Amino acid sequence: MDTITKQKDLNQDKHQSYDVLYNLLVEKKKSYREAGNILGVNHRTVSKWAVRFGIKSVHRNCWPIVKRKNNLNDEYFQKIDSPNKAYLLGLLITDGSVREVKNVYKISLALKDKEALDFFSKEIAYTGKIYGKDFYRLEFTSKKMFGDLGKYGIVPRKTFNARIKKIPKKFLYDYLRGVLDGDGCYHKGGIIISSASRYFLTDIEDILRKDSIIGGIYKVKNTKAFVLSLRKKASEMLIKKIFSSNKFAIARKKERALMFAEMKV
């Protein structure tokens, strides 16, 4: 390093001192501890200098740790071993979002059907509140859950490249139940599933084809969206597979689906 590297030098020239710290903390992305080792001082001293000169380290270890206000079961999605977990993954891949901001790992789910958020909250033992009036939102932080969800394709900026990943075969239709509650639509001609990711719809199409449930993928005109469309017979087959037992689903959608397939509500 051809700049000043000793504490006494750092205090001699303000402009030179700033350059030294900026070079280490910003350009070379050193932590306070790493910068301290180079300068021969304690990391707390480097932190004080950084505050004095208004320099913020871009190293992850220097970002503030935000204490979580509410409790939850961080390990809920560590293993997908129940229909409820698979359902919630389907709901999150469609209507959920995850993001990392300065070492804070945020997970959120937004829907107009509060019952789904109540179900999610209960499943993960979340002690916080659900916000909203006509449209509801649940948001919390969890580094562990953020990582686990990533294994199943729920990652930041997933809109255009979402895929179905590592869902256990026996829970695939539970997963699709969540997908339908998120981005599914029941109309008189059959079921439509919408997505900005053609890959995601292709994954669903492949799953259904194995059970002789045939649909087609189409581009929505003048948009970036695609739809997987199932005609009446294929829709009835899918509905009977998804609602073959009394498992959770958004009530208004479940009622419409069962009426469509002429099953008892």
Secondary structure, 3 states (H helix, E strand, C coil): CCCCCCHHHHCCCHHHHHHHHHHHHHHCCCCHHHHHHHHCCCHHHHHHHHHHHCCCCCCHHHCCCCCCCCCCCCCCCCCCCCHHHHHHHHHHHHHEEEEEECCEEEEEEEECCHHHHHHHHHHCCCCCCCEECCCEEEEEECHHHHHHHHHCCCCCCCCCCCCCCCCCHHHHHHHHHHHHHHHEEEECCEEEEEECCHHHHHHHHHHHHCCCCCEEEEECCCCCCEEEEECHHHHHHHHHHHCCCCCCCCHHHHHHHHHHCCCCC
